[in-house]
Amino acid sequence: MQRVLIFFSLILILSACKAKPTPAVWTPKYEEGFYKYLDSVSKPTMPDEAKRSKFVSFLISRLKEEIPNGLNSVSKDSLHNLNIRLSREYTEKQYGEGNHDIGINASYTPWTPMIEKTFRDDFFAIFKNRGAKMTNEFCDCVIEKLKKIYPDSILIPVPKKIMEKTVIGCKNETDLN
């Protein structure tokens, strides 16, 4: 009986410690306004309303978990990094469910340090069990090859065939297998 009490006490304590959305922040009005904002900024790259709605709903749900005290409780850099991570998470989830068309229209985006950082973050997430030096060499190779194909602006998302060819070439060049 004592073990059962301890077990339930631990569950109660752990569930109380888990970050929960602050009701005062994540009000229905706040969520609705944020939904409308995300929907409007996503519209140019995700014209399909149903796919966009699914993506925006996912983002809001995950943001409530990640930032229970609202958007103003974290820095813009943290929000940007979180957006990249959650977008990657959404894409991986959709691909895992067999949905390879998440509704993003390809568009050219100028090369910036943030675009390069996004590529690096993605590859570090994929190759998390590899050494940093080798993964950095691989990232340098991928970015260099993509800049030869797209010198001024990169097409995002990168066409699958181009990305596969680039990744395979860089894996062979850097021994990242």
N, C-alpha and C positions, 0 to 999 in steps of 0.2 A: 504494500500500500504506500509505503514511504517513497519507493522508487517512482510510482505513478505520480505522486504529488510533486516530486522533484522534476520529473519529465514535463508535466504540465506547467510548472512554474518557469522552467527554462523556455518553453514555447511562448509563454505569455511575455517574458522578458524580451526574447528575441523579436517577437512581433511588435513590441512597443518600441524597440530600438530601430527598426527599419524606417528609413526615411519615407514619410508620407506627405502628399501635397498639403500645403498649408491652406485650410479652407478660406482664410481671409484673402489669400492671393489668387488661388485658382478658382475663382468664382465662375459661374456660368457666363456672366457678361465678359469677364476677362478672357476666358477660353474662346468665346464667340468672336470677340474682336481680334484675338490672335489668329484664330482660324481664318478669318476674312483676310487678314494681312498676309499670312503664308499662302493662301489661295491666290491672291492677286499677284504676288511676286513669283509664284511658280507657274502661272498661266502661260507666259511666253515660251517656257521650255517644256511644259507638260500641258498641251492643249486639251487632251482628253479629260473631261470633267470627272468621270468615275475614277480613273487612275490617279488623278491629282488629289481627289478627295480621300482616297485610300492612303496615299502618301502623307498628306497633311494630317490626317487623323492619327496615323502611326507616329509622326513627329510629335504631336501634342501629347499623346499618351506617354511616350518615352521621356519627353521633356519634363512632364509632371513628376516622373519617377526620379530623373536625374537632378532636377532643380526644384525641389519641393517649395522653396521660398520665392519662386518666381524669377523671371528673367533679369530683373534688376539686382538680384543678389550675386551675380557673377560678372566678371569682366567681359568685354567684347571679344577679346582673344579666346577666352574660355568658351564663349558661345560659338565662335567660329569653329574651334576645334571639335566641340560637341556636335555641331551641325555636320561636319565632315564624317565623324564617327557614326552618327545615327543614320546618315544617308547611306554609308557603306553597309551598315547593319541591315537597313531596309532592302538594299539591293541584294545582299547575300540571302536574306530571308526569301525574297521573291524568286531568286534563281533556285534556291533549295526546294521551293514548292513547284518548280518547273515553269515558272513565269519569266521568260527571258525578254519579254517586251513590257517594260515598266512605264512606257509612254513618254520617255524623254526624247525631245527633238534634238538632234545634233546641232551645235552652233560653234562658231569659231570664237575662241577666247584668247586674248593676248597673253603671251607668256609673262608671268609675274613670279616673284619669289613665293607667293602664296600658292600658285598653281604647282610649282615645283615641290613645295612642301606637301601638298596634297598627294602628289604621286609618291613621295617618300613615305608619308604616313601609311598609305595604302599598302605599299610593298613591305614596310616593316610589320604591318599587321599580318600579311600573308606569310612572311618568312620570319616570324617571331622567334623561332628556335635556332636561327642562324646567327652567326656573329655579326656585330654591328659593322665591322670593317668590310666584310664581304657583301653585306646588304647595301652599304653605301656605294661600293664599287658597282654593284648591279644597278642601283638607282641612277648613278652617274651615267652609266652606259645607256639605259633606257631613255633618259632625258636627252642625252646627246643625239641618239638616233632619231627620236621624235622631233627634235629641233631641226634635224636635217630634212625631214619630211615636211614639217610645218615650221618654217623659220620664223615667221612673225606671230602667228596665232595658231593655237592647237584646236583641232576639232574635238569637242567633248560631247558625248562620249567618243573615245577613239574607236574607229571601226574595228571590229573583232579581228579580221584577218591581219590588219596592220599591227595591232597590239600583239597578237600571237606570234607573228614573225619577229617583231622587235624583242619580245620576251625570250623566245627560244634562242635568238642570236646572242642576246646578252647573258643568258644562262650558260651557254657554251663558252663565251669569252671570259666570263668571271668564275667559272667552275661552281656556280651556285646551283647545284643539282640535288 
